[in-house]
Amino acid sequence: MTLTTALIAGLVLGGTYALVAMGLTLQYGIARIMNLAYGDTIITAAFAAFILQGGLAVNPLLGLALVVPGGFLLSYLIYRLILSHLVARASDRGALEVDSILTTFGLLFVIQGVLLVLFGGNYTSYSFLNVAVDIMGAKVAANRLLALALALSIGLTLYLLLTRTRWGTALRAVAVAPQSAALVGIDVNRAAAFAFALGGGLAAAGGVVISMYQTFTATAGVVFTMKALIVVIMGGVGNLLGALCAGLLLGVVETLVSTYVDPGLTLAATYAIFLVVLLWRPQGLFGRVAR
């Protein structure tokens, strides 16, 4: 594999990490919910894309328009029917985090169990745009290039919406100071529910993108949850630009280590970078120091 091919592969992987991490940083940074079932939402969306493409011959790009609203609605219902009760009874943020971790940990196994019953534990994939494209002498699969373009375009669009619109400003206000946001007329509970649902929509988008070029299993959700959490903390909790940059960095480093050093050291390199960032900037690359 040439350096150009490795860098492009790393950007594809990093763009995917960034996309899925943006959803988790919304759920944790705004709704204050540490969602351990987040990765299983991603895998559920990947299987949905697999069914649409393989069983119904629906193009994955069109599948995005179907799966993403489904992820949004499912996450909204989970928040309203389950998590809102935890928010109402929590005495402080710490108590809410503990309760949400325990609740979503159980939800993880529920979703994973349903997926195992429906699809089994084997690796699943489908063929989509699996043709080589020449970029500066490097051969790169067209589905990977499309995945990178989708991840970056969705991520940057969301970033612009949250930083250039009124409702985006309201969501960021809830993330920074929920008590003060309520004083200026912002419905904090409604904003939290919307942010959690929006995070689920991003998870669904990530699942569809991942299904275009990767194999996946019903039990792979925990891996994506772990990677998304690492990216969120590295970039700064609640910071979308930080999640985008940290995701791209992590993907490139993992690919370069796997290609030029040893594939067995990929996970070690991930945690090494994570520890360095935590020691150097505990608030994350783009996070603000708490005062």
N, C-alpha and C positions, 0 to 999 in steps of 0.2 A: 504494500500500500504506500503510495507516494505521500509526501507531506501535505500536498493540496487536498488529496482525497481524505486524509486523516482529519485535517482541519474542518472540511465541510461536514464530515460525519460527526465531528465533535460539536459543531454548531447546530446540526440537526438534533442531536441528543440534548444539547443544552437548551435549545429553543423549546423542546418538549418539556424539559424540567421547569423552565421558566413559566410556561403556560399553566401547568398544573399547580405550581407553587403560588401563582397569583390568586387562584381560587382559595387556597388554604389561608393565605395571608389576609384575605377579605373576611373569611369566617372567623379567624382567630383575632385579627386586629380590630375588627368592628363589632362582630357579634359576641366576642369573648368566649367562643366555643372552640375547644381543642378537639377537633373531629378526627378520631382515630379510624373511622370508617371511610375517610376521604378517598383512599386508594381503591376501595371496593366500588365506589361510585364510578371511578375511572374505568375499572375493569367491566362493570356492568354496561357502560356506554360502548366499550370496545366490542362486547358480545352483541350489543344491539346493532352496531355497524356491520358486524359479521353476518347477522341474520338478514339485514336489509340488503347487503350486497350479494351474499351467497344464495339466500332463499328467495328474495324478491327482485333481484337484479337492480337494486337501487344504488346509483352512484354514491360513494361515500361523501362527496361534496354536497349532494342533495341530502344525504343522511344527516349531515351536520344541522341542517334546517329542521330536522325532525327530532334528533336526539338531544340537542342542546336545550330546547324548551322543555323536553321531558325531564332532563336533569335539574333544570330550574324548578319545575313544579314539584318533583319528588323531594328535593331539598327543602322547599318551602313548607310542604306538608309535614316533613320530619320535624322542622323547627316549631311549627304551630302546634302539632299534636303531642310532641314529646319534650323538646328542649325548652320551649317557652315556660313550662312548669318549673324547670330547674332554675331558670332566670328569675322567676317570681319569688322563689323561696330562698335563693342564695343571699346570705348575709353580706358577702363581699366578693370581690373578683376571685380571690383565692379559692373560696368555697365553690364558686361556679366552675372554675377550671377543673377541680377535683371531680365534681359531679358529672361534668361533661365528658371527662376522660373515661370514667367508669361506664357511663351510659353508651357512649359511642363505641367503646371496646366490645360491649355486648352486641351492639348493632352490627359491628364488623362480622361477627360469627354468624349472625342471622343472614346477612346478604351473601356471605361466602358459602354458607350451607345451601342456600337456594341455587346459587350458580353451580355448585358441585352436582346437585341433583339434576339440574337441567342440562348441563354441558359436560359433566365429568371432570376429571383432573388432568386430561391430556392437553398438550400445547395446541393452540388454535391459531389459524391465520387464513388470509385469503390473498389472492393475487390482484394487484391494482397498480397500474402504471409501472410495472416492474421491467422497465427498459432503461438501457444505459444512455446517459447524456454526457457529452464531452464538454468539460469545463477546464480550459487551460491545460489540456492534455490528460486530465484526470477523468476517469469514468465514474459517474455517480448515478445511482438509480433515480429515475424521475419522481418516484413516490417519496423519496427522502427530501428532494428539493421542494416538492409541494408541501410536505410536512413542515419544513423550515419556514416557508413563506406564510403558511397558515398560522403557525405559532407566533411569528413576529407580528403579523398584521393584526391578529386578534388581541395580542398583548398590548401593542402600541395604541390600538383603537380604544381599548379599555382605559389605558393610562390617560389618554387625551380626554375621554369622557369624564373621568373622575377629577381631572385637574382643570377642565375648561367649562364645566357645566354647573348649574346651581345645585342639582341633586347630588352631583359628585362632591361638591364642597360640603354639603350637609353630611354625607357619609364620612368624609374625612374629619369633620368636626366631631362626630360621634366617636371615631377612633381615637382622637387626641384627648378630648375632654367630654365624656358623656354627660356629666352633671351640668356643665356649662352649656352644652348643646341644648339640653332640655329647657334651660332658662330663656333661650332665644326662640322658642317655639318649635323646635325640631322634635318630632315623635321618635324617641330613641328606640323604643321597642319595634316600631314599624321599620325603622332604618336597619336594625339588627336582623330582622327577619328577611328583609330584602337583600342585605349583604350576604347572609348565609345561603339564600337561594341563588344569588348571582355566583357565589363560589361553586355551588353545585353545577350550575350551567357551564362554568369554565372547566370543571372536572370532566363533565361530559364531552366538551370540545376536545380536551386533552385525550380522552379515551378514544375518540374517533380518529384523531391524528395519529396516535400510537398504533392503532390497528392497521393503518395504511402500510406500515413498513416493519412492524415487529410481530413476533409471535407472543402469545400471552396465555395465561392459565387462570382458572377460577381462584387460585390461591395467591396470585401475584400482587394483589392490592396492597399488602403490607409493605412491599418493597417501594412502591410509589409513594405511599404515605411517609415512609422514612426519608426518601430523597426530597420530597416536597418540604418536609419539616426542616431538613438541613438547609435547603435553599432559603426558606423563610427566615430562619434565624441568622444565616449569613448576610442576607440582604438587609435585614432590619424588619422586625415585626410590623406589619401594616404598610410597608413601603413597596409599592408596585414596581417602581424603577429599580429598586434594590433587588427584588426577586428576579427581574428580567436579567440584570447584569450578573447576579450570582449564579443563576441557572446556566447561562451561556458559559461562564467561567468553569463551572463544575463539569459540564458536558465536554468541553475541549480538553480539560486536564485528564478526565477519565479515558477519553479516546487516545490521547497521546501516550499515556502510561500503558494502556492495553496494547498499543501498536508497537511502541519502541522499547518498552521495559519488560513487563510481564503481565498478562491478563489477570493473574492471581493477586496482583498488587493494586488493582483498580479500587477496591473498597478501602484498602489501607490509605491510598492517596486521597480519597474522598474525605475520610475522617481526619487525615493530617491537615488538610486545608481548613477543615471545619474547626479544628482545635486551634490552629494559628489565628484564625479570625476571632475566635472567642477570647483568646489571650490578648490579642492586639486591640480589638474593638468589641467588647462584650455586647454593645448595643447593635452590632451589625455594621456592614460596610456603609449603609446609607441611613442607619438609625440615629436618632437623637439621644443625647445623654439626658437621662431623667434628672430633673432638678427638684 
